Amino acid sequence: MEKPNLRRIHAKDAPPPAGTYSQGIVAGGFLFLAGQAPLNSDGKKVPGTFREELERTLGNLETVAQTAGTSLDQAVRLGVYLLDMNNFAEMNLILAAWLHEPYPVRTTIQADLRGFQVEIDAIIKMPVNHT
């Protein structure tokens, strides 16, 4: 059943949902992105260093954001889940290369990520003509 005022976003070049959720939903002028991890578009893990996993995760978020008509650089909130908090400083450096001031608000927590080193969800402001 279609829900009024909600637009589902599905990016074919991003990992498909692994359950009963959407990659993204546009509502109320914002894009709400489900958590992304270092997966390819077939949903298979792309192993690598922390940097490589984080870059892949950010790339997946960007792919879904662009499909919706916006960009990760317009994020107002990030939820970052790290397997190892010792990667916090490196995460900050990498995010600084992807985002610009004013940076989004962010919560970073340690979590058991089933073998992933990182997962990120986001809330992104949509352009006025794409809501």
C-alpha positions in Angstrom: 0.0 0.0 0.0 1.4 3.4 -1.0 1.8 5.9 1.8 0.9 9.5 0.8 3.7 12.1 1.0 6.4 9.5 1.1 8.6 8.7 -1.9 10.7 5.6 -1.8 14.2 5.8 -3.3 15.8 2.8 -4.9 19.3 3.1 -6.4 20.2 0.1 -8.5 23.9 0.8 -8.1 23.7 0.6 -4.3 23.3 -2.5 -2.2 19.7 -3.8 -2.1 17.8 -3.8 1.2 18.5 -7.0 3.1 15.1 -6.9 4.9 11.9 -4.9 5.2 13.3 -1.5 4.7 14.0 1.0 1.9 17.3 2.4 0.9 15.8 5.9 1.3 12.6 7.7 1.9 11.9 11.3 1.0 9.4 13.0 3.4 8.9 16.5 4.6 11.7 18.0 2.5 14.3 15.5 3.8 15.9 12.2 2.5 16.2 9.6 5.2 18.8 7.1 4.3 19.0 3.6 5.7 22.3 2.4 7.1 24.8 1.6 4.5 27.9 -0.7 4.8 30.8 -1.7 2.6 28.8 -3.7 0.2 28.7 -3.8 -3.6 25.5 -3.4 -5.6 24.9 -7.2 -5.3 24.8 -7.0 -1.5 28.2 -8.7 -1.1 30.8 -7.4 1.4 33.7 -5.6 -0.1 36.6 -6.3 2.3 39.4 -3.9 2.9 41.1 -1.6 5.3 39.0 0.7 7.5 39.6 3.5 5.0 38.4 1.4 2.1 35.3 0.2 4.0 34.4 3.7 5.0 34.9 5.1 1.5 32.7 2.3 0.0 30.1 3.0 2.7 30.1 6.8 1.9 30.0 6.0 -1.8 26.8 3.9 -1.3 25.2 6.7 0.7 26.1 9.2 -2.1 24.7 6.8 -4.8 21.3 6.7 -3.0 21.4 10.5 -2.3 22.1 11.3 -6.0 19.3 8.9 -7.1 17.0 11.0 -4.9 18.3 14.3 -6.4 20.6 15.5 -3.7 24.1 14.8 -2.3 25.7 13.5 0.9 27.3 17.0 1.2 23.7 18.3 2.1 23.5 15.9 5.1 22.1 17.4 8.3 22.7 14.3 10.4 24.9 11.2 10.3 24.7 8.2 12.5 28.0 6.4 12.4 28.5 2.9 13.9 32.1 1.8 14.3 33.3 -1.7 15.2 36.4 -0.3 16.8 36.4 3.2 18.3 40.2 3.3 17.7 39.2 4.3 14.1 37.5 7.5 15.3 40.3 9.9 14.3 40.8 8.3 10.9 37.0 8.5 10.4 37.0 12.2 11.1 39.8 12.8 8.5 38.0 10.9 5.8 34.6 12.6 6.5 36.3 16.0 6.3 37.2 15.1 2.7 33.6 14.1 1.8 31.7 16.9 3.6 31.9 20.7 3.9 31.1 23.2 6.6 28.7 23.4 8.2 29.2 19.7 9.0 26.2 17.7 9.8 25.4 16.8 13.4 26.6 13.3 14.2 26.4 10.5 16.7 29.1 7.9 16.7 28.8 4.7 18.6 30.6 1.4 18.9 28.5 -1.5 17.6 28.8 -5.2 16.6 28.4 -4.9 12.9 28.5 -8.5 11.8 32.0 -8.2 10.3 31.7 -4.7 9.0 34.1 -2.0 10.3 31.6 0.8 9.7 27.9 1.5 8.9 26.4 4.9 8.4 22.8 6.3 8.1 21.9 9.9 7.2 19.3 12.5 7.0 19.8 14.9 4.1 18.0 18.1 3.1 16.3 17.9 -0.2 16.4 20.7 -2.8 13.1 22.6 -2.8 12.0 21.3 -6.2 12.6 17.6 -5.3 10.4 17.1 -2.2 
